[in-house]
Amino acid sequence: MIDSHCHLERADFGDEREAVIDRARAAGLTHLVAVGSGASLENVHNAVALAETHPDISAAIGIHPHEVAGMDDATLAEIEQLATNHPGVVAVGETGLDYHYDHSPREVQQAAFRRFVALARAASKPLTLHIRDAHADARAILVEEKAMDVGAVVHCFTGTVGDARAYLDLGCYLSFSGILTFKTADEIRRAAAFAPSDRILIETDCPFLAPVPHRGKRNEPAYLVETATVLAEVRGRSMTEVVEATDRATRRAFRLLS
């Protein structure tokens, strides 16, 4: 299995971080995409450092849409430099739109999203997207800015089957998190059953969104097994089939070496 989106900042895992990575390997994970995208470059550098020191970890870097109101040109320039030149960086993001919380004004989010799409195109790297309650606007920006020239993964997909179809029609991949295991996630499970196997990724988004039966705990990559198990049930496939399909799709989406 590959965890296509995890946050492994020391602020969350402290001195236990290496043990967390070891537990992921013991659980059968072969690769992790560490996402550095908080409010500043600290998380960006953290993800890049993990990619430098662990051959089975790659980095995705950006500034979260919650935080883009405080982003300056120097920050964007450094992210572009790393995305373009660092071999451990495989994606730009997470970036996108979040209209649920509106921590940054919507027009600021939209402008930053467009800049990150342009950055990804300049770096020839795919995008990893955070989209919440903003699907129509996000898809419009993806089309207008020609994001699909480099490709995109909708991380932690929480939309409807209709939303899934619209993203798939653009050429996006959909990544499903531990939310897939939640009792209230029937609509998301329907989308997971609908999507073609070559466009589905799985993720933890740790330390957030721990799957059943770990709800209430700090999430970690080893818990990806629970999400994969439910995905197999939803799709009526064996665990082996689901693991192999999501592995192939993740390597294709992020251009990871086999």
Secondary structure, DSSP 8 states (H G I E B T S, - for coil): -EEEEE---HHHHGGGHHHHHHHHHHTT--EEEEEE-SSSHHHHHHHHHHHHH-TTEEEEE---GGGGGG--HHHHHHHHHHHHH-TTEEEEEEEEEETTT-SS-HHHHHHHHHHHHHHHHHHT--EEEEEES-HHHHHHHHHHTTGGGT-EEETT----HHHHHHHHHHT-EEEE-GGGGSTT-HHHHHHHHHS-GGGEEE---TTS---TTSTTS---GGGHHHHHHHHHHHHT--HHHHHHHHHHHHHHHHT---
